[in-house]
Amino acid sequence: MIEAIEFSSFSEFLNMGGYAFNVWAVYGLFAIFIVANLLVPKVRRKSILKEQYRRIVLNEESDANESS
C-alpha cells in the first residue's frame, strides 16, 4: 500500500498519476477559500469601524449645532 503513494521523481509528483489538473485545482480553490476566510472579516471589520466613527462624528456635530 505504501508503494502506491510513493513518487519516483518530483515531475511524477506534480503529474499526480495523470490527475494533476484535478488535484492542483482543488488545492488552488482551497487556498483561495482559506485566504478569503482570513481577509474578508478583517476588511469587513475595518469598514464597520470606519462607519461607526463617521456616525459618532456626525452625531457630535449634530449635538453641537443643536446646543448653539
DRENMIDREN-728874 format. One record per residue (C-alpha): residue in one letter; x, y, z. Coordinates in nm, 2 decimals, always signed. Layout:
residues N
<pt><fimi>A</fimi><px>X</px><py>Y</py><pz>Z</pz></pt>
...
end
This chain:
residues 68
<pt><fimi>M</fimi><px>+0.00</px><py>+0.00</py><pz>+0.00</pz></pt>
<pt><fimi>I</fimi><px>+0.28</px><py>+0.24</py><pz>+0.09</pz></pt>
<pt><fimi>E</fimi><px>+0.44</px><py>+0.18</py><pz>-0.25</pz></pt>
<pt><fimi>A</fimi><px>+0.13</px><py>+0.31</py><pz>-0.43</pz></pt>
<pt><fimi>I</fimi><px>+0.17</px><py>+0.66</py><pz>-0.28</pz></pt>
<pt><fimi>E</fimi><px>+0.55</px><py>+0.70</py><pz>-0.35</pz></pt>
<pt><fimi>F</fimi><px>+0.67</px><py>+0.90</py><pz>-0.64</pz></pt>
<pt><fimi>S</fimi><px>+0.99</px><py>+0.83</py><pz>-0.82</pz></pt>
<pt><fimi>S</fimi><px>+1.05</px><py>+1.19</py><pz>-0.92</pz></pt>
<pt><fimi>F</fimi><px>+0.93</px><py>+1.54</py><pz>-0.85</pz></pt>
<pt><fimi>S</fimi><px>+0.78</px><py>+1.55</py><pz>-1.20</pz></pt>
<pt><fimi>E</fimi><px>+0.58</px><py>+1.24</py><pz>-1.12</pz></pt>
<pt><fimi>F</fimi><px>+0.46</px><py>+1.41</py><pz>-0.80</pz></pt>
<pt><fimi>L</fimi><px>+0.35</px><py>+1.72</py><pz>-0.99</pz></pt>
<pt><fimi>N</fimi><px>+0.17</px><py>+1.49</py><pz>-1.25</pz></pt>
<pt><fimi>M</fimi><px>-0.02</px><py>+1.32</py><pz>-0.97</pz></pt>
<pt><fimi>G</fimi><px>-0.06</px><py>+1.00</py><pz>-1.17</pz></pt>
<pt><fimi>G</fimi><px>-0.24</px><py>+1.18</py><pz>-1.45</pz></pt>
<pt><fimi>Y</fimi><px>-0.48</px><py>+1.37</py><pz>-1.23</pz></pt>
<pt><fimi>A</fimi><px>-0.27</px><py>+1.68</py><pz>-1.19</pz></pt>
<pt><fimi>F</fimi><px>-0.53</px><py>+1.93</py><pz>-1.31</pz></pt>
<pt><fimi>N</fimi><px>-0.80</px><py>+1.80</py><pz>-1.07</pz></pt>
<pt><fimi>V</fimi><px>-0.57</px><py>+1.77</py><pz>-0.78</pz></pt>
<pt><fimi>W</fimi><px>-0.40</px><py>+2.11</py><pz>-0.82</pz></pt>
<pt><fimi>A</fimi><px>-0.73</px><py>+2.28</py><pz>-0.90</pz></pt>
<pt><fimi>V</fimi><px>-0.87</px><py>+2.16</py><pz>-0.56</pz></pt>
<pt><fimi>Y</fimi><px>-0.55</px><py>+2.28</py><pz>-0.38</pz></pt>
<pt><fimi>G</fimi><px>-0.58</px><py>+2.61</py><pz>-0.55</pz></pt>
<pt><fimi>L</fimi><px>-0.95</px><py>+2.65</py><pz>-0.46</pz></pt>
<pt><fimi>F</fimi><px>-0.87</px><py>+2.55</py><pz>-0.10</pz></pt>
<pt><fimi>A</fimi><px>-0.60</px><py>+2.82</py><pz>-0.08</pz></pt>
<pt><fimi>I</fimi><px>-0.84</px><py>+3.08</py><pz>-0.22</pz></pt>
<pt><fimi>F</fimi><px>-1.10</px><py>+2.98</py><pz>+0.03</pz></pt>
<pt><fimi>I</fimi><px>-0.86</px><py>+3.00</py><pz>+0.32</pz></pt>
<pt><fimi>V</fimi><px>-0.73</px><py>+3.34</py><pz>+0.22</pz></pt>
<pt><fimi>A</fimi><px>-1.08</px><py>+3.47</py><pz>+0.16</pz></pt>
<pt><fimi>N</fimi><px>-1.19</px><py>+3.35</py><pz>+0.51</pz></pt>
<pt><fimi>L</fimi><px>-0.89</px><py>+3.53</py><pz>+0.66</pz></pt>
<pt><fimi>L</fimi><px>-0.91</px><py>+3.86</py><pz>+0.48</pz></pt>
<pt><fimi>V</fimi><px>-1.29</px><py>+3.92</py><pz>+0.44</pz></pt>
<pt><fimi>P</fimi><px>-1.36</px><py>+3.95</py><pz>+0.81</pz></pt>
<pt><fimi>K</fimi><px>-1.07</px><py>+4.19</py><pz>+0.85</pz></pt>
<pt><fimi>V</fimi><px>-1.19</px><py>+4.41</py><pz>+0.57</pz></pt>
<pt><fimi>R</fimi><px>-1.55</px><py>+4.40</py><pz>+0.69</pz></pt>
<pt><fimi>R</fimi><px>-1.44</px><py>+4.49</py><pz>+1.05</pz></pt>
<pt><fimi>K</fimi><px>-1.24</px><py>+4.79</py><pz>+0.92</pz></pt>
<pt><fimi>S</fimi><px>-1.54</px><py>+4.90</py><pz>+0.72</pz></pt>
<pt><fimi>I</fimi><px>-1.77</px><py>+4.87</py><pz>+1.02</pz></pt>
<pt><fimi>L</fimi><px>-1.53</px><py>+5.06</py><pz>+1.25</pz></pt>
<pt><fimi>K</fimi><px>-1.50</px><py>+5.34</py><pz>+0.99</pz></pt>
<pt><fimi>E</fimi><px>-1.88</px><py>+5.37</py><pz>+0.96</pz></pt>
<pt><fimi>Q</fimi><px>-1.92</px><py>+5.38</py><pz>+1.34</pz></pt>
<pt><fimi>Y</fimi><px>-1.66</px><py>+5.65</py><pz>+1.37</pz></pt>
<pt><fimi>R</fimi><px>-1.83</px><py>+5.85</py><pz>+1.10</pz></pt>
<pt><fimi>R</fimi><px>-2.17</px><py>+5.82</py><pz>+1.28</pz></pt>
<pt><fimi>I</fimi><px>-2.01</px><py>+5.93</py><pz>+1.61</pz></pt>
<pt><fimi>V</fimi><px>-1.86</px><py>+6.24</py><pz>+1.44</pz></pt>
<pt><fimi>L</fimi><px>-2.19</px><py>+6.33</py><pz>+1.27</pz></pt>
<pt><fimi>N</fimi><px>-2.38</px><py>+6.28</py><pz>+1.60</pz></pt>
<pt><fimi>E</fimi><px>-2.13</px><py>+6.51</py><pz>+1.79</pz></pt>
<pt><fimi>E</fimi><px>-2.16</px><py>+6.77</py><pz>+1.52</pz></pt>
<pt><fimi>S</fimi><px>-2.54</px><py>+6.75</py><pz>+1.53</pz></pt>
<pt><fimi>D</fimi><px>-2.54</px><py>+6.79</py><pz>+1.91</pz></pt>
<pt><fimi>A</fimi><px>-2.30</px><py>+7.09</py><pz>+1.89</pz></pt>
<pt><fimi>N</fimi><px>-2.53</px><py>+7.26</py><pz>+1.63</pz></pt>
<pt><fimi>E</fimi><px>-2.84</px><py>+7.20</py><pz>+1.84</pz></pt>
<pt><fimi>S</fimi><px>-2.68</px><py>+7.35</py><pz>+2.16</pz></pt>
<pt><fimi>S</fimi><px>-2.57</px><py>+7.66</py><pz>+1.97</pz></pt>
end
